[in-house]
Each structure stands twice: as structure tokens, then as C-alpha cells.
Amino acid sequence: MKYMLLIHNRPGFVEELTEAEREALFGEVDAIMKELTESGELVGGNALADPSRTKTVRAGKDGRPAVTDGPFPEAKEHFAGYIMVDCESAERAVEIAARWPDVRHGGHMEVRAIMHEAGTEM
């Protein structure tokens, strides 16, 4: 089953770390990615650009779209990236997410099953 692991982190936390702490954090990420690649569980993933480069589109007045800059300003965390894995179980996907270092620094990981094309899981 494929799962999307959505990475949400606290803006600015990386800048608060010392150089050694940053290197350790990125080393952890690299180790997890290498493990998932070697096990064949990694499907893909990417980091996202800074939220300041985000556009949000909502229904506006008169049915026309309203476009604003950035995500919600009151958000304490932002969507920072994702990893897609193909695991044997939801428990394994949660295990991977729990090891992601951003979680220890005020962020969180959302684990979402990816529906098959037929969408029968709904």
C-alpha cells in the first residue's frame, strides 16, 4: 500500500540549530532516505519552497477565484515537503514518520493512504 508522509515543520527551526545540529539532522534524513531506497519502500518525495512563495486560491466574490500570498498567517507550522512510500502496512508508514527528525523540533508528519484509481477506499 502506498502512503504519503506529509512533513509539517515549524518555520525557522533549522536556523535555530547550531551547524553541528543541522548536520546531524540532515544526516538523519539522509540515513532514512537511504534505508527506504535500499528496502525499495521509497517511491519519491520533495522538499517544498518557503511558504512566502506560496499562493492560496479560494472561492471569491461573484464566484471568481481569490488569490492571496502565502498560507494562513496564523499557522504555527507549514507544509514543508513529502515522502511517498510503498509499505506493507500503515504501522510501517507511521514508524517511518515517527523517525523523521522534524517531529522532534516542533513539527509533525501526517500519514495518508493513497487511494487506488477506483477510489473504493472512500
Beta strands, then each sheet from edge to edge (+ up, - down):
strand 1: 2-9
strand 2: 42-47
strand 3: 55-59
strand 4: 65-69
strand 5: 78-86
strand 6: 108-113
sheet 1: 2+ 5- 1+ 6-
sheet 2: 3+ 4-
end
